[in-house]
Amino acid sequence: MNENRTALMCAFARAYHSENAEPPIFNDYLAKRLLGDEEYGMIAGSLTDGISFFKPDFKGDRQSALDAAAGVIAPPVLARSAFAERSLETACLIGTSVYAAIGSGYDTFAYRSLHRPEGLKVIELDFADVIEDKLRRLERAGIDTPENTYYIPAEQKMTCQTAVRLIANGFNSRVKSFCSILGATQYLTVNEFSNILGIIGRLQSPGSSLVFDYHCSKDEKLVSLAGGAGENMQSIYTYLEIERLLSRFGYLIYEHLNAAEATEQYFSDYNNANPSRPMKAPESSAYCLAVKKL
């Protein structure tokens, strides 16, 4: 595996769930192709061998071990992905024409034609090595990049140069836009997150949307898992802190879900069909949709 292990693990979580769940909470039917069979098998083997980390008292065969490990890593990814794409679908119905995914990783929204509204411009922003690796994977898998899809290599921190590149690709105050920051805020300091909000807030037009997830409490298992992948969790927020931070940059909270609400909204169909293997959104996470003030 390459060094971007967290993003690859997220892609595996979406792929494994989409392949094995009925009905899926979130159906990313391209994630396995993007990983490729060899890397998919390597990650599956790593999770199976590490089952004692996920389930210390586990007893069972290797397939059951993989199911159990996937059941731990998948819910955070599925919850935020479902929340973001459902919110984007609604935003497109009311005139959104540009979608910018900040820290896009190995997300496949741009390539899933059944989900992408006609004419929607998609901008993926991530580190240059991640984008280069993703483009290689797309080519290897035979997945074409649709028209109106653009890639922006980002600096270690978002800067004015990042803003210039976003503007050049159509993300600006002349159009209604949608922005996602998924699985990232916990790895940013408050100042780093504020900087991103400041840049996005200056570019988005009134009525545009911003969606993100954040940690509202500490989950030691997720902290340890992230640390093993070379990521250090930095920030935990209360609802009031998020509300104040968004207000500084001209946003109002339009929808906010805690773990129980996200589980009810997105996991119910799966849980009803799979009572012996229920899933729930992690207690440590919350999900926020904010709208730029008119």
Disulfide bonds with the S-S distance in Angstrom:
none
